[in-house]
Amino acid sequence: MASLDLDKVLDKAWADKALPEILAAPASALKGVSDRDGELLKEAFGVKTVADLAELKYVRWAQALAALDAASK
């Protein structure tokens, strides 16, 4: 089973929340994503939540390309 240190990837206010609540949280719940960044993500891509960002096709494409590169080494 995969695990993740939520304190490292979430703002303090979100680190103790349940996963469904985190996924429904605004993208700015992620550490390093400001409220303004969240607004820009919404304007550019329609991303409103952490789950929306995870499902964004451009993110998935970039992850696939990085995985292909890693596998080729």
BALO-806863 format. One line per field, with one value per atom (N, C-alpha, C, CB): residue number from 1; residue in three letters; atom name; x, y, z. Coordinates in nm, 2 decimals, padded with zeros to 4 digits. Atoms other than C-alpha are relative to their C-alpha. Glycine has a CB too. Layout:
# BALO-806863
n = [NUM_...]
res = [ALA_...]
atom = [CA_...]
px = [X_...]
py = [Y_...]
pz = [Z_...]
***
This chain:
# BALO-806863
n = [1_1_1_1_2_2_2_2_3_3_3_3_4_4_4_4_5_5_5_5_6_6_6_6_7_7_7_7_8_8_8_8_9_9_9_9_10_10_10_10_11_11_11_11_12_12_12_12_13_13_13_13_14_14_14_14_15_15_15_15_16_16_16_16_17_17_17_17_18_18_18_18_19_19_19_19_20_20_20_20_21_21_21_21_22_22_22_22_23_23_23_23_24_24_24_24_25_25_25_25_26_26_26_26_27_27_27_27_28_28_28_28_29_29_29_29_30_30_30_30_31_31_31_31_32_32_32_32_33_33_33_33_34_34_34_34_35_35_35_35_36_36_36_36_37_37_37_37_38_38_38_38_39_39_39_39_40_40_40_40_41_41_41_41_42_42_42_42_43_43_43_43_44_44_44_44_45_45_45_45_46_46_46_46_47_47_47_47_48_48_48_48_49_49_49_49_50_50_50_50_51_51_51_51_52_52_52_52_53_53_53_53_54_54_54_54_55_55_55_55_56_56_56_56_57_57_57_57_58_58_58_58_59_59_59_59_60_60_60_60_61_61_61_61_62_62_62_62_63_63_63_63_64_64_64_64_65_65_65_65_66_66_66_66_67_67_67_67_68_68_68_68_69_69_69_69_70_70_70_70_71_71_71_71_72_72_72_72_73_73_73_73]
res = [MET_MET_MET_MET_ALA_ALA_ALA_ALA_SER_SER_SER_SER_LEU_LEU_LEU_LEU_ASP_ASP_ASP_ASP_LEU_LEU_LEU_LEU_ASP_ASP_ASP_ASP_LYS_LYS_LYS_LYS_VAL_VAL_VAL_VAL_LEU_LEU_LEU_LEU_ASP_ASP_ASP_ASP_LYS_LYS_LYS_LYS_ALA_ALA_ALA_ALA_TRP_TRP_TRP_TRP_ALA_ALA_ALA_ALA_ASP_ASP_ASP_ASP_LYS_LYS_LYS_LYS_ALA_ALA_ALA_ALA_LEU_LEU_LEU_LEU_PRO_PRO_PRO_PRO_GLU_GLU_GLU_GLU_ILE_ILE_ILE_ILE_LEU_LEU_LEU_LEU_ALA_ALA_ALA_ALA_ALA_ALA_ALA_ALA_PRO_PRO_PRO_PRO_ALA_ALA_ALA_ALA_SER_SER_SER_SER_ALA_ALA_ALA_ALA_LEU_LEU_LEU_LEU_LYS_LYS_LYS_LYS_GLY_GLY_GLY_GLY_VAL_VAL_VAL_VAL_SER_SER_SER_SER_ASP_ASP_ASP_ASP_ARG_ARG_ARG_ARG_ASP_ASP_ASP_ASP_GLY_GLY_GLY_GLY_GLU_GLU_GLU_GLU_LEU_LEU_LEU_LEU_LEU_LEU_LEU_LEU_LYS_LYS_LYS_LYS_GLU_GLU_GLU_GLU_ALA_ALA_ALA_ALA_PHE_PHE_PHE_PHE_GLY_GLY_GLY_GLY_VAL_VAL_VAL_VAL_LYS_LYS_LYS_LYS_THR_THR_THR_THR_VAL_VAL_VAL_VAL_ALA_ALA_ALA_ALA_ASP_ASP_ASP_ASP_LEU_LEU_LEU_LEU_ALA_ALA_ALA_ALA_GLU_GLU_GLU_GLU_LEU_LEU_LEU_LEU_LYS_LYS_LYS_LYS_TYR_TYR_TYR_TYR_VAL_VAL_VAL_VAL_ARG_ARG_ARG_ARG_TRP_TRP_TRP_TRP_ALA_ALA_ALA_ALA_GLN_GLN_GLN_GLN_ALA_ALA_ALA_ALA_LEU_LEU_LEU_LEU_ALA_ALA_ALA_ALA_ALA_ALA_ALA_ALA_LEU_LEU_LEU_LEU_ASP_ASP_ASP_ASP_ALA_ALA_ALA_ALA_ALA_ALA_ALA_ALA_SER_SER_SER_SER_LYS_LYS_LYS_LYS]
atom = [N_CA_C_CB_N_CA_C_CB_N_CA_C_CB_N_CA_C_CB_N_CA_C_CB_N_CA_C_CB_N_CA_C_CB_N_CA_C_CB_N_CA_C_CB_N_CA_C_CB_N_CA_C_CB_N_CA_C_CB_N_CA_C_CB_N_CA_C_CB_N_CA_C_CB_N_CA_C_CB_N_CA_C_CB_N_CA_C_CB_N_CA_C_CB_N_CA_C_CB_N_CA_C_CB_N_CA_C_CB_N_CA_C_CB_N_CA_C_CB_N_CA_C_CB_N_CA_C_CB_N_CA_C_CB_N_CA_C_CB_N_CA_C_CB_N_CA_C_CB_N_CA_C_CB_N_CA_C_CB_N_CA_C_CB_N_CA_C_CB_N_CA_C_CB_N_CA_C_CB_N_CA_C_CB_N_CA_C_CB_N_CA_C_CB_N_CA_C_CB_N_CA_C_CB_N_CA_C_CB_N_CA_C_CB_N_CA_C_CB_N_CA_C_CB_N_CA_C_CB_N_CA_C_CB_N_CA_C_CB_N_CA_C_CB_N_CA_C_CB_N_CA_C_CB_N_CA_C_CB_N_CA_C_CB_N_CA_C_CB_N_CA_C_CB_N_CA_C_CB_N_CA_C_CB_N_CA_C_CB_N_CA_C_CB_N_CA_C_CB_N_CA_C_CB_N_CA_C_CB_N_CA_C_CB_N_CA_C_CB_N_CA_C_CB_N_CA_C_CB_N_CA_C_CB_N_CA_C_CB_N_CA_C_CB_N_CA_C_CB_N_CA_C_CB_N_CA_C_CB_N_CA_C_CB]
px = [00.08_00.00_00.09_-00.10_-00.07_00.13_-00.03_-00.03_00.02_00.18_00.06_00.05_-00.05_00.25_00.00_-00.09_-00.01_00.36_-00.08_00.15_00.09_00.07_00.05_-00.14_-00.06_00.26_00.10_00.08_-00.10_00.51_-00.07_00.09_00.06_00.25_-00.12_-00.05_00.12_-00.04_00.04_-00.11_-00.01_-00.07_-00.04_-00.09_00.02_-00.09_-00.15_00.06_00.15_-00.47_-00.07_-00.07_00.06_-00.53_00.06_00.01_-00.07_-00.28_-00.07_00.13_00.07_-00.51_-00.14_-00.02_00.14_-00.82_00.00_-00.03_00.02_-00.96_00.02_-00.14_-00.03_-00.87_-00.11_00.04_00.10_-01.21_-00.01_-00.14_00.00_-01.20_00.12_00.00_-00.12_-00.85_-00.02_00.13_00.02_-00.95_-00.11_-00.05_00.10_-01.25_00.05_-00.12_-00.06_-01.02_00.04_00.11_-00.06_-00.91_00.14_-00.01_-00.14_-00.58_00.10_00.03_-00.09_-00.43_00.02_-00.05_-00.03_-00.45_00.14_-00.11_-00.13_-00.13_00.11_00.01_-00.11_00.19_00.07_00.10_-00.06_00.34_-00.09_00.10_00.10_00.02_-00.08_-00.10_00.07_-00.10_-00.14_00.08_00.13_-00.45_-00.01_-00.07_00.00_-00.36_00.03_00.11_-00.02_-00.21_-00.12_00.11_00.13_-00.54_-00.09_-00.06_00.09_-00.73_00.05_00.00_-00.05_-00.50_-00.02_00.15_00.04_-00.55_-00.14_00.04_00.14_-00.92_-00.03_-00.08_00.02_-00.91_00.06_00.07_-00.07_-00.67_-00.06_00.15_00.03_-00.79_-00.13_00.11_00.12_-01.11_00.02_-00.09_-00.04_-00.93_-00.05_00.15_00.05_-01.12_00.05_-00.15_-00.03_-01.01_00.13_-00.11_-00.12_-00.71_-00.03_00.04_00.04_-00.90_00.00_-00.14_00.00_-00.95_00.14_-00.07_-00.14_-00.58_00.06_00.09_-00.05_-00.50_-00.06_-00.04_00.06_-00.74_00.03_-00.15_-00.03_-00.61_00.08_00.08_-00.07_-00.51_00.14_-00.08_-00.14_-00.20_00.10_00.00_-00.08_-00.07_00.02_-00.08_-00.01_-00.14_00.10_-00.13_-00.09_00.04_00.15_-00.03_-00.13_00.34_00.06_00.01_-00.04_00.35_00.04_-00.11_-00.03_00.34_00.13_-00.12_-00.13_00.63_00.11_00.00_-00.11_00.84_00.02_-00.04_-00.01_00.76_00.07_-00.14_-00.07_00.87_00.14_-00.07_-00.14_01.19_00.07_00.01_-00.06_01.26_00.02_-00.08_-00.01_01.19_00.11_-00.14_-00.10_01.43_00.14_-00.02_-00.14_01.73_00.05_00.00]
py = [-00.12_00.00_00.12_00.00_-00.12_00.34_00.09_00.07_-00.10_00.61_00.13_-00.05_-00.13_00.98_00.08_00.07_-00.09_01.22_00.13_00.03_-00.11_01.47_00.13_-00.03_-00.13_01.73_00.06_-00.03_-00.05_01.75_00.05_-00.11_-00.04_01.80_00.09_-00.12_-00.08_01.99_00.12_-00.08_-00.10_02.32_-00.05_00.13_00.05_02.27_-00.01_00.10_00.01_02.34_-00.12_00.13_00.11_02.04_-00.13_00.02_00.13_01.78_-00.10_00.04_00.09_01.63_-00.04_00.06_00.02_01.61_-00.14_00.10_00.13_01.29_00.02_-00.06_00.00_01.20_00.06_-00.13_-00.06_01.28_00.15_-00.06_-00.14_01.62_00.07_00.03_-00.06_01.69_00.00_-00.09_00.00_01.59_00.10_-00.14_-00.11_01.83_00.14_-00.03_-00.13_02.11_00.07_-00.02_-00.07_02.39_-00.04_00.16_00.03_02.34_00.07_00.04_-00.07_02.59_-00.07_00.14_00.08_02.33_-00.07_-00.11_00.06_02.19_00.09_-00.05_-00.09_02.32_00.06_-00.09_-00.06_02.57_00.06_-00.09_-00.05_02.65_00.11_-00.11_-00.11_03.00_00.01_00.13_-00.03_03.13_00.05_00.10_-00.05_03.32_-00.11_00.11_00.11_03.01_-00.08_-00.09_00.07_02.84_00.07_-00.02_-00.08_03.12_-00.02_00.15_00.01_03.10_-00.14_00.03_00.13_02.72_-00.01_-00.10_00.00_02.77_00.08_00.07_-00.08_03.04_-00.08_00.13_00.07_02.84_-00.13_-00.01_00.14_02.49_-00.05_-00.09_00.04_02.49_-00.08_-00.08_00.08_02.33_00.08_-00.02_-00.06_02.40_-00.07_00.00_00.08_02.12_-00.08_-00.10_00.09_01.89_-00.11_-00.05_00.11_01.61_00.05_-00.05_-00.05_01.83_00.01_00.14_-00.01_01.90_-00.14_00.07_00.13_01.53_-00.06_-00.09_00.06_01.45_00.08_00.00_-00.09_01.73_-00.08_00.13_00.08_01.57_00.04_00.00_-00.05_01.79_-00.06_00.15_00.05_01.67_-00.15_00.01_00.14_01.31_-00.03_-00.07_00.02_01.35_00.03_00.11_-00.03_01.51_-00.11_00.13_00.12_01.22_-00.12_-00.03_00.11_00.97_00.02_-00.02_-00.03_01.14_-00.02_00.14_00.01_01.15_-00.15_00.07_00.14_00.78_-00.07_-00.06_00.06_00.69_00.03_00.05_-00.04_00.88_-00.08_00.15_00.08_00.71_-00.15_00.01_00.14_00.37_-00.03_-00.05_00.02_00.43_00.01_00.10_-00.01_00.48_-00.12_00.12]
pz = [00.00_00.00_00.00_00.12_00.01_-00.09_00.11_-00.14_-00.11_00.17_-00.04_00.14_00.03_00.17_00.13_-00.11_-00.12_00.44_-00.03_00.04_00.04_00.42_00.05_00.06_-00.04_00.62_-00.10_00.14_00.10_00.33_-00.12_-00.04_00.12_00.06_00.02_-00.07_-00.03_00.23_00.09_00.06_-00.10_00.41_00.13_-00.04_-00.14_00.79_00.02_00.10_-00.03_00.79_-00.06_-00.06_00.07_00.57_00.03_-00.15_-00.03_00.70_00.08_00.06_-00.09_00.95_-00.05_00.14_00.06_00.72_-00.06_-00.10_00.07_00.57_-00.15_00.03_00.14_00.21_-00.08_-00.05_00.08_00.07_00.01_00.03_-00.03_00.23_-00.07_00.15_00.07_00.09_-00.15_00.03_00.14_-00.26_-00.04_-00.04_00.03_-00.24_00.03_00.08_-00.04_-00.11_-00.12_00.10_00.11_-00.33_-00.02_00.03_00.04_-00.51_00.09_-00.14_-00.09_-00.27_00.13_00.03_-00.12_00.00_-00.01_00.02_00.03_-00.16_00.04_-00.14_-00.04_-00.01_-00.12_00.09_00.11_-00.24_-00.11_-00.07_00.09_-00.43_00.08_-00.05_-00.07_-00.33_-00.04_-00.03_00.04_-00.34_-00.15_00.09_00.13_-00.65_-00.11_-00.01_00.09_-00.81_-00.03_00.06_00.01_-00.74_-00.10_00.13_00.09_-00.91_-00.15_00.04_00.14_-01.22_-00.05_00.00_00.05_-01.24_-00.04_00.11_00.03_-01.23_-00.13_00.12_00.12_-01.50_-00.12_00.01_00.12_-01.73_-00.03_00.03_00.02_-01.68_00.06_00.05_-00.07_-01.48_00.13_-00.09_-00.12_-01.18_00.12_00.01_-00.12_-00.86_00.13_00.00_-00.12_-00.63_-00.03_00.03_00.01_-00.56_-00.09_00.14_00.09_-00.74_-00.14_00.04_00.13_-01.04_-00.06_-00.01_00.05_-01.06_-00.03_00.11_00.02_-01.03_-00.13_00.12_00.12_-01.32_-00.12_00.02_00.11_-01.54_-00.10_00.04_00.10_-01.87_-00.02_-00.13_00.02_-01.90_00.11_-00.01_-00.11_-01.56_-00.03_00.13_00.03_-01.66_-00.12_-00.04_00.12_-02.00_00.05_-00.11_-00.05_-01.82_00.08_00.08_-00.08_-01.57_-00.08_00.10_00.09_-01.85_-00.07_-00.10_00.06_-02.03_00.09_-00.06_-00.10_-01.72_00.03_00.13_-00.03_-01.65_-00.12_00.03_00.11_-02.00_00.00_-00.14_-00.01_-01.96_00.10_00.02_-00.11_-01.63_-00.04_00.13_00.04_-01.78_-00.10_-00.05_00.10_-02.06_00.04_-00.11_-00.05_-01.84_00.07_00.10]
***
